[in-house]
Amino acid sequence: MRLINIGFGNMVSANKLVAIVSPDSAPIKRIISDAKERGMLIDATYGRRTRAVVITDSDHVILSALQPETVANRLNDEEEEDSNE
């Protein structure tokens, strides 16, 4: 099981990721509010501005203070390390 750091020492299983998106669009804001109502929202921003929304295959929605590109690069770096071993 590979874990991806989404900021401030918080980790998400790379196998469970479906999407990493920006929170700016109306549909993503709707996904966030729906997840909050269902109790499936995890806020990992530590009070900072939400810059990335991570959606998992279990319908959990995770808020991160890192840019989506940063999270994606960390995921790609992990994959490259695994393929080199």
Summary of the structure (lengths in Angstrom):
residues: 85
radius of gyration: 12.8
end to end distance: 15.1
largest distance: 42.6
contacts: 232
relative contact order: 0.23
helix: 39%
strand: 32%
